[in-house]
Structure formats: C-alpha cells, structure tokens
Amino acid sequence: MSDRYLQFTQSAFGRQLVTKLGLPNPTPLRRFKPGEPLIAGPVLLGGSGRLADSVSATLQDVGADARKERADGERYAGLVFDATGITSSEGLRELYDFFAPSIRQIDRCGRLVVLGTPPESLSDPKAATAQRALEGFTRTAGKELKRGATSQLVYVAEGAEGATDSTLRFLLSGKSAYVSGQVVRISAADVPGISQDRPLQDEVALVTGASRGIGAAIAETLARDGAHVVCLDVPAQGGELAAVANRIGGSTLQLDITAEDAPDKIAEHFTERHGGLDVVVHNAGITRDKTIGRMSEAHWDAVLAVNLASQERIDAKLLGEDSPLRPGGRIICVSSMSGIAGNVGQANYATSKAGVIGHVHSAAPLAAKKGATINAVAPGFIETQMTAAIPLFVREAGRRMNSMSQGGKPIDVAETIAWYANPASAGVNGNVVRVCGQSLLGA
Ligand code: NAD
C-alpha cells in the first residue's frame, strides 16, 4: 500500500504547499540496506558515566566516526549521551548543556540516544529521581526532532555494560527507522561473541502467521540474518506460505495455533526435524471488530484464542521441561498499540494485545532462569493489507498522528524483532518496544 501523500510532499509543488498550509511534512525514512554503513556519519558523544567504553567499542566496530568535541556547522548522524553519571536533579543540567547547542546539528534520519541507569535499581532517592527524569527529556526530543530523526532512552543496569552492543547497533542504525520515544532496559547477561553480519547463523526460528504481511517480512529478515525459518500458518494459507518459505530457503508447518495439540505438535516438529529451536515469533493474529455491546461471543472467543491463549499455551510448553527451546532461546510476541491505548471497536483485540504485554512481563523471570528471553513489539500503524482496508479518513489520521507523520512498514517491525532475536541481545528481557513512529496515542 503506497502513501500517496508522502510521495506528493516530495515534489517541489507539494513541499511548497504543505509548508504554506502547515500540513504534516513526512521525510522518507532511511532504512538499513545490506552493504551500506550501519551509521551514516559522525556520532557526537557526551556525558560522563560508566558506559563510555561500551559505546566507543560499538562505534569502532561498525566503523563509525566518533567525536568528543562538537564543531559548528558539522552534521551528526547520532548524538549519544551517557547520563549514568547524573545523580541529582541539579545534574540534569548536563542534558541541556550537551543537547541545546547540538540538537539542531542532527542530520536527516539521525539518532539521539540517552543512556541511563534503571531508576528502580538505585537506592539513593535523588539519583533514582534524576534517572527517571530522563524519560521526559528523550520523549520530548523525539517529538521535537524533524526529518525522520529518532530519540530513545536505554536504561543499562549496573553490570550490563558489556551487553549493550546489539541494542546500540539497532537504535543508531536505519533498522530502527520507525521506532522513537522508546525506553529500553538492558540487564546484566553473558553475551556470546558472534558475527553481527549473520547473527542467527545455524539457528532455527519459528514464525507464526508467516504467509503474508508482517509475518512474511519477519521470516525474510530472520533468514537474512542467517536463520533457517520454519514458516507456520493455517492450512488455508498453504500456497502463500510455501511461496514465502521457498523464497527464503525455509520450510513450512501448516497448523492452526489454537488447536488443542498445537504446542505438542510444534515441540515434536522442532525436536524431530531440527533437533531444537532458537527463536519463536508469535506473530499470528486476527481482528474481529465490533463495539462491546454489539460483539458476538464467537468474535470475542476467536480473538482471545488466537492472539493470547494459544501463545500462552505454546510458551508454557517451550519454557517447561522437555522443550525443544535451546539455551539462549528467544521468544518474541507481537502486541499492538491498541493493547496500550485501547481502540474503539477493538475491546477483544485490545484485551488480547494488553494480555500479551502481561504475558511477556510475567514470563520474563522464568525465561531468564532458563537462559532465554521474552519480549514484545507493539506496532502502531503499519502499511499492510489489514490497514489498507481501513476507511480513508481513519487511515489518514492513523498514518499522520505520530512524530514521523507516516505509517511504518512490515520491515520496521521485523527489524525490531531481529534485534530481540540476536544472541547478543541476551540482556534484553521483558521489554515492550513500540514500533509506531512515536504515535500520539497511548504515549
Ligand atoms: P495479517 O492478517 O496480514 O496476517 C496474520 C497471519 O496470521 C495470517 O497469515 C493468518 O492466516 C495467520 N493466522 C491467523 N490465525 C491463525 C491461527 N489460528 N493459526 C495460525 N496462523 C494464523 O496481519 P498483519 O497485519 O501482518 O499482522 C501481523 C501481526 O501484527 C498480528 O498479530 C497483528 O495483530 C499485529 N499488528 C498489526 C498491525 C498493523 O498495522 N498491520 C498493527 C499492530 C499489530
């Protein structure tokens, strides 16, 4: 589905008109392309905390040009500020001192990242307060930044300094094109040394609902990163499913995930055919919209069964005894903005997607015990067949009501999932990251 308004604003006449009328002026987003540098220009570093070495190591590894001194007139692909040294509200002034002169030097589709310490881990109330305050700053910066630039806050636990690499690569690159205003938490973890060119090399992944839309993009992206992907969908989608699997050198598993024996069938399939399983993406989902008073029992039950109960049952199997999930396993759930903000006509869907967030939070400690992680993405308006069917005016509102003034693409959700799936993301557990261009809803 193409965004004709965005195309129009790229013409000379269109640009002039939207500027004159003060209409949304979306910037075509720079997305990651294999072979291109991960970070497209110099990165200015600031702050004084415990993460300087971790940030420098990542920038050096990706061949980025790190600068410690701001120069007038220079454009920056990234501004990274280590705020872990801020221990009081007075210290927050450091943010102003660094960003006030530099923020306007951020390039088109540039990246702003602030690093902090999780407030809940600090015993000093003044330090915890100052660290919590960082959220207000980064979310506002995301709303003020123009031309496709993004802003994020990463809370890095003490002891997790060596676990930041995959997250910095993701947040500083075009892989996070449609992610902004987010707060990520990284906890201490053993991070394996692996090639970041094909981080999922020799791994086996399962993607549910993989025959089309976001699921097909997820399967393609995990295959790009080196995984053998088993594409799962209902038998009725068999033809499209096989086409996706063939395109990416993967295989298929035709199954209705709501079937009583689905968890056992999945476990059996991976144990027998692949000798194990590394990444599971619960992407399959349905909508059956009606306002609460008009909703049929069947519509309520179907949505809760596909979007929530089946995932809980499959994960109970995968996180239980006798499971094909290997150490370092990754479970990734697909929630939705509706699950965060609610949405008229979607009580069943919003309940199921809020439940997915609850599931991620409640299963995270068990996953950690098993050396695995469980996280969720919450997509906003993504250009798919599902959103193409929305009536024009509602669709236009959905597309523009975010800091990017445009919808995201399935690849944006897929890249976020690939970051969670990365073996180097071992410290990223129990997170919910919105892929919504910093939607104004539920912010
Ligand atoms: P889609 O309808 O194009 O694809 C969903 C897939 O899931 C289909 O191939 C379908 O056959 C499969 N599926 C449904 N029930 C199943 C079952 N019982 N067993 C196995 N497979 C089943 O949807 P999409 O737009 O690609 O969305 C993918 C996910 O992203 C869903 O969970 C959706 O709720 C979520 N999401 C989408 C958007 C968006 O803007 N498109 C926004 C937020 C969240």
Residues whose N, C-alpha, C, O or C-beta is under 5 A from the ligand:
A	BS01	NAD	G209 A210 S211 R212 G213 I214 G215 L232 D233 V234 Q237 L255 D256 I257 T258 N283 A284 G285 V306 V334 S335 S336 M337 P379 G380 F381 I382 T384 M386 T387
